[in-house]
Amino acid sequence: MDTVFKLKLVECEDLLWLLELLNDETSDETKESVAHVVRRIIRPDSISAIEVDALLAAVKDHEILDRVLGDLLKPIEIGSEQAENPGKYLKHRL
């Protein structure tokens, strides 16, 4: 019998804590790990305006976070293939 455990150790509600951890951390390796965790937990339907502001400020302060999240933060041009097929594009980005 196959069993799948969906244990979430970090959720979107932990975003501000993760961004604070990113500020306090000195190791680039750990910062990159935190940035990847941030990328995995952020979802447009579960992030507040305060968290968006904090995330955008953190991207300006941390090159690693900017690199890891860069494609998620780029604007989508009206009329582009990405705008016409957002579901396909978002699956690729997330």
Helices and strands as residue ranges (DSSP letters): G 12-14, H 15-24, H 28-41, G 44-46, H 49-61, H 63-73, H 81-84, H 86-93
